[in-house]
Amino acid sequence: VIEMQLIRNVSAMVFLVSLMLLRRERFVPWFGGASIAVFRGITIVPIGFLFFSSFKLLDQGSATALIFTYPLMLTVLATVFLGERAGVWRWGALLIGFAGVVAVQVALWLAKGGEWALEDSGRPLWLTATYALLPVAAAVMFSVNMISLRFMPKGVPAISITYVGGIASLLTTLPVCCFLHLLVQYFLQFLQLS
């Protein structure tokens, strides 16, 4: 999973640097709010890890439906932390959308109940329901990531925010990937010695 994140970050940076060369942008954008861009870049790593991990543990439809709870999370967090006002229509639309997510999950659990039961797969239904918290946690973190943009000073170019965030994300992913690779190598050597 972390390798997917690394490949995603490297390819995004190649594309972004190419775009910056084409547009003749500065490569070291120093701006007020760079720390917010760094925060956003670092938080993308666990968001991606949680989301891509959920694909291994849940079916893709379920994981994707659950990540789309982020508009509800975003609205709640914006109301609490930014003082945004959400009217009846917005809350109604969010509740209808959330009911859709719940309906998809219930339908999947009813349809796959036998597959997900302890007797057939060795995995109890409660464990599958616990795995469903991975994309929901990713949705909460993504909402926090989006809210952090409101603290960015006005007039900062989006490409600068993306560039600094991409570097922070890449510099976060590389050590994690290397550490996990070394950990796996040591574990394999340990198994060979046993």
Residue pairs with C-beta under 8 A, 6 or more apart in sequence:
1 49
1 52
1 53
1 56
2 49
2 173
2 176
2 177
2 180
3 177
4 48
4 52
5 45
5 48
5 49
5 52
5 173
5 177
6 170
6 173
6 174
6 177
8 48
9 166
9 169
9 170
9 173
10 170
12 166
13 166
13 167
13 170
16 159
16 162
16 163
16 166
17 27
19 25
19 159
20 26
20 27
20 159
20 163
23 159
25 157
25 159
25 160
25 163
26 160
27 163
29 157
29 160
29 163
29 164
31 153
31 156
31 160
32 153
32 156
33 151
33 152
33 153
33 156
33 161
34 164
36 148
36 149
36 151
36 152
37 152
37 160
37 161
37 164
37 165
37 168
38 164
38 165
38 168
39 148
39 168
40 145
40 148
40 149
40 161
40 165
40 168
41 164
41 165
41 166
41 167
41 168
41 169
41 170
41 172
42 168
42 169
42 172
43 141
43 144
43 145
43 148
44 145
44 165
44 169
45 169
45 172
45 173
45 176
46 138
46 141
47 138
47 141
47 142
47 145
48 138
50 134
50 135
50 137
50 138
50 141
51 63
51 67
51 134
51 135
51 138
53 134
54 63
54 66
54 67
54 131
54 132
54 134
54 135
54 138
55 63
57 128
57 131
57 134
58 66
58 128
58 131
58 132
58 134
58 135
59 108
59 112
61 104
61 108
62 104
62 105
62 108
62 132
63 134
63 135
64 135
65 100
65 101
65 104
65 105
66 101
66 105
66 132
66 135
66 136
66 139
67 135
67 138
67 139
67 142
68 97
68 101
68 139
69 98
69 101
69 135
69 136
69 139
70 139
70 140
70 142
70 143
70 146
71 94
71 97
72 94
72 97
72 98
73 139
73 140
73 142
73 143
74 142
74 143
74 146
74 147
75 84
75 86
75 90
75 91
75 94
77 143
77 144
77 147
78 84
78 86
78 147
79 85
79 86
81 147
82 147
82 150
86 94
105 132
109 116
109 125
109 128
109 129
113 125
114 120
115 121
116 123
116 125
116 128
117 124
117 125
118 124
118 125
149 161
152 161
